[in-house]
Amino acid sequence: MIISDQSRSWAIYLNEALDEVLAFHGRTLPGPRYSLEDDEEDLTKGTLVRHLARHLIRTQIVKLEHSEPMVANVELADDSGHHYAVRFERWLRISTPSSGNEEIVSVDEVRGPTGRTWFIFEPAKQNSGRKMAVQSDNASWSQTI
């Protein structure tokens, strides 16, 4: 029999008559569990750590690719034809932008109240939709073309 709650799981071994416990063991489940409300609080009340890229002009989020295990790539392109890649290794959560928030002006690293690090793609137009955000410990930025 296997039993679990929010923080631990246990395996209990019973005899054939199911009336005697022969052995049991437990272990902690991995990491804390964060809710969507925790994510939203991190994104709205986070503290700026650094600007990964700023003063981007007419730069669009072109592609999000996360088919490799634990690696996400975001491709950006600006009106002048320059393309950029932002690579996230060991990402845990991704919030995709709502329609109209694909044009960005900066990519900022923030630390949320939960202690998690997020990379937020700030939209050029301030509307109420979702911003692109990736929860990861690190990111690398490179120009591809």
Backbone hydrogen bonds, N-H to C=O, Kabsch-Sander energy under -0.5 kcal/mol:
donor,donor_aa,acceptor,acceptor_aa,energy
3,I,10,W,-2.5
5,D,8,R,-2.5
9,S,27,R,-2.3
10,W,3,I,-3.4
11,A,25,H,-2.8
12,I,1,M,-3.0
13,Y,23,A,-3.3
14,L,12,I,-0.5
15,N,20,E,-1.9
18,L,15,N,-1.7
22,L,13,Y,-3.3
22,L,20,E,-0.6
23,A,13,Y,-1.4
25,H,11,A,-1.9
27,R,9,S,-2.2
29,L,7,S,-2.8
34,Y,32,P,-0.5
39,D,35,S,-1.9
40,E,36,L,-2.4
41,E,37,E,-2.4
42,D,38,D,-2.4
43,L,39,D,-2.3
44,T,40,E,-2.1
45,K,41,E,-2.6
46,G,42,D,-0.6
47,T,111,R,-2.7
49,V,109,E,-3.2
50,R,109,E,-1.4
52,L,50,R,-0.6
52,L,107,V,-2.3
53,A,107,V,-1.8
56,L,105,V,-2.8
58,R,56,L,-0.5
59,T,104,I,-0.9
60,Q,77,A,-3.2
61,I,102,E,-2.1
62,V,60,Q,-0.8
62,V,75,E,-2.9
63,K,75,E,-1.5
65,E,73,N,-2.9
71,V,68,E,-1.4
72,A,88,F,-2.6
73,N,65,E,-3.0
74,V,86,V,-2.6
75,E,63,K,-2.9
76,L,84,Y,-2.8
77,A,60,Q,-1.9
78,D,82,H,-2.1
79,D,58,R,-0.8
81,G,78,D,-1.8
84,Y,76,L,-2.6
85,A,142,S,-3.2
86,V,74,V,-2.4
87,R,85,A,-0.5
87,R,140,S,-2.6
88,F,72,A,-3.1
89,E,87,R,-0.5
89,E,138,N,-0.6
90,R,70,M,-2.8
91,W,70,M,-0.8
92,L,135,Q,-3.1
93,R,135,Q,-1.0
95,S,133,A,-3.3
96,T,94,I,-0.6
98,S,130,R,-1.8
101,N,98,S,-2.3
104,I,59,T,-3.1
105,V,122,E,-2.6
106,S,122,E,-0.9
107,V,53,A,-3.0
108,D,120,I,-2.6
109,E,50,R,-3.0
110,V,108,D,-0.5
110,V,118,W,-2.8
111,R,47,T,-2.5
112,G,110,V,-0.6
112,G,116,R,-2.6
115,G,112,G,-2.2
118,W,110,V,-2.7
119,F,134,V,-2.5
120,I,108,D,-3.0
120,I,118,W,-0.5
121,F,132,M,-2.9
122,E,106,S,-1.9
122,E,120,I,-0.9
124,A,103,E,-2.9
126,Q,124,A,-0.5
127,N,125,K,-1.3
132,M,121,F,-0.7
133,A,95,S,-2.3
134,V,119,F,-2.1
135,Q,93,R,-3.0
136,S,117,T,-1.1
136,S,134,V,-0.8
138,N,89,E,-0.5
140,S,87,R,-2.0
142,S,85,A,-2.2
144,T,83,H,-2.6
145,I,83,H,-1.2
